[in-house]
Amino acid sequence: MEVRPGRGPGTLLVRDAELALYRRVIEIRDGYLTLRPHLPPHFPHWAEEGFRRFPVAPSGAAAATEAAAVVAALESLRSGRRPGDGQDAPAVLPVAPVQGTVDAEVVWLTQVTRELTRSEAVAYVRRRARLAAGESQGSP
């Protein structure tokens, strides 16, 4: 049996992994589209305050902003209230432009995840969004 470069069993595993990664990136971006209408109208103010209180390095600012928007929209979605349902229009979900490759998307989404899990500014926005979501449901 002859095994030609690029055609062995290892190649199939790499292709399967690449396809799985590509699917995951698409699922995440689809999730962003789902969250878009749920971003609270006050998000820009919360983000501004959060970044003022908890400064983020310029190299992480775009990723932290995107992470903060995601958590704010998630909290709004969890509350069951759609920000556009009232008189306030939802804010615009900030999504940084990324080179059109799966590798670039993975690097970017990893940076967003890092900020989502570590940034105090993002945590501040999450707390504000939870408070607002609770208020919209009539809880204290």
C-alpha positions as CSV (number, residue, x, y, z in Angstrom):
1,M,0.0,0.0,0.0
2,E,1.4,3.3,-1.0
3,V,0.7,6.4,1.2
4,R,1.1,9.6,-0.7
5,P,1.8,12.9,1.1
6,G,-1.5,14.6,2.1
7,R,-3.5,11.4,1.7
8,G,-2.7,9.3,4.8
9,P,-4.9,8.7,7.8
10,G,-3.3,11.7,9.7
11,T,-4.4,14.0,6.9
12,L,-8.0,12.9,7.5
13,L,-7.8,13.7,11.2
14,V,-6.4,17.2,10.4
15,R,-9.2,17.9,7.9
16,D,-11.8,16.7,10.5
17,A,-10.3,19.0,13.1
18,E,-10.2,21.9,10.7
19,L,-13.8,21.4,9.8
20,A,-14.8,21.1,13.4
21,L,-13.0,24.4,14.2
22,Y,-14.6,26.1,11.2
23,R,-18.0,25.0,12.3
24,R,-17.4,26.3,15.8
25,V,-16.4,29.7,14.5
26,I,-19.6,29.8,12.4
27,E,-21.7,28.8,15.5
28,I,-20.1,31.6,17.6
29,R,-20.7,34.2,14.9
30,D,-24.3,32.9,14.5
31,G,-24.7,33.4,18.2
32,Y,-23.5,37.0,17.8
33,L,-26.3,37.5,15.3
34,T,-28.8,36.1,17.8
35,L,-27.6,38.4,20.5
36,R,-27.5,41.5,18.4
37,P,-31.1,42.7,19.2
38,H,-30.6,42.0,22.9
39,L,-27.8,44.5,23.5
40,P,-29.2,47.0,26.0
41,P,-29.4,50.6,24.9
42,H,-27.3,51.7,27.9
43,F,-24.4,49.4,27.0
44,P,-22.2,52.2,25.6
45,H,-22.5,54.1,28.9
46,W,-21.8,51.0,31.0
47,A,-18.8,50.2,28.8
48,E,-17.4,53.7,29.1
49,E,-17.8,53.7,32.9
50,G,-16.3,50.2,33.2
51,F,-13.3,51.1,31.1
52,R,-12.8,54.3,33.0
53,R,-12.9,52.5,36.4
54,F,-10.9,49.5,35.2
55,P,-8.6,50.5,32.4
56,V,-7.7,48.0,29.7
57,A,-4.5,48.0,27.7
58,P,-5.0,49.5,24.3
59,S,-4.0,46.1,22.7
60,G,-7.0,44.5,24.5
61,A,-9.6,47.3,24.2
62,A,-11.4,46.0,21.1
63,A,-11.6,42.5,22.4
64,A,-12.8,43.7,25.9
65,T,-15.4,45.9,24.2
66,E,-16.7,42.9,22.2
67,A,-16.7,40.7,25.3
68,A,-18.5,43.3,27.3
69,A,-21.2,43.6,24.6
70,V,-21.6,39.8,24.5
71,V,-22.1,39.6,28.3
72,A,-24.5,42.5,28.3
73,A,-26.6,41.0,25.5
74,L,-26.6,37.6,27.2
75,E,-27.8,39.1,30.5
76,S,-30.6,40.9,28.6
77,L,-31.6,37.8,26.8
78,R,-31.7,35.8,30.1
79,S,-34.0,38.4,31.5
80,G,-36.5,37.7,28.8
81,R,-36.7,41.3,27.8
82,R,-35.7,42.5,24.4
83,P,-34.3,46.0,24.6
84,G,-36.1,47.1,21.5
85,D,-39.5,46.1,23.0
86,G,-39.8,49.4,24.9
87,Q,-39.0,52.9,23.7
88,D,-35.3,52.4,23.8
89,A,-33.6,51.0,20.7
90,P,-30.9,48.4,21.3
91,A,-27.3,49.5,21.1
92,V,-25.1,48.2,18.2
93,L,-23.2,45.1,19.0
94,P,-19.5,46.0,18.4
95,V,-17.7,43.4,16.3
96,A,-14.2,44.0,15.3
97,P,-13.2,43.3,11.7
98,V,-11.1,40.2,11.4
99,Q,-9.1,38.9,8.5
100,G,-11.1,36.4,6.5
101,T,-9.4,33.3,7.7
102,V,-10.4,30.7,10.2
103,D,-7.0,31.1,11.9
104,A,-7.6,34.8,12.3
105,E,-11.1,34.2,13.7
106,V,-9.8,31.7,16.2
107,V,-7.0,34.1,17.4
108,W,-9.6,36.9,17.7
109,L,-12.2,34.8,19.5
110,T,-9.5,33.6,21.9
111,Q,-8.7,37.2,22.8
112,V,-12.3,38.0,23.3
113,T,-12.7,35.0,25.6
114,R,-9.6,36.0,27.6
115,E,-11.1,39.4,28.2
116,L,-14.5,37.9,29.0
117,T,-13.0,35.8,31.7
118,R,-10.4,38.1,33.1
119,S,-11.3,41.8,32.5
120,E,-12.7,43.7,35.5
121,A,-14.2,46.2,33.0
122,V,-16.2,43.3,31.4
123,A,-17.2,42.1,34.8
124,Y,-18.4,45.6,35.6
125,V,-20.6,45.7,32.5
126,R,-22.0,42.3,33.4
127,R,-23.0,43.5,36.8
128,R,-24.7,46.6,35.3
129,A,-26.5,44.5,32.8
130,R,-27.7,42.0,35.5
131,L,-28.9,44.9,37.6
132,A,-30.8,46.4,34.6
133,A,-32.3,43.1,33.7
134,G,-33.5,42.6,37.2
135,E,-35.0,46.0,37.3
136,S,-36.8,45.4,34.0
137,Q,-38.4,42.3,35.6
138,G,-39.6,44.3,38.6
139,S,-37.1,42.7,41.1
140,P,-35.0,44.8,43.4
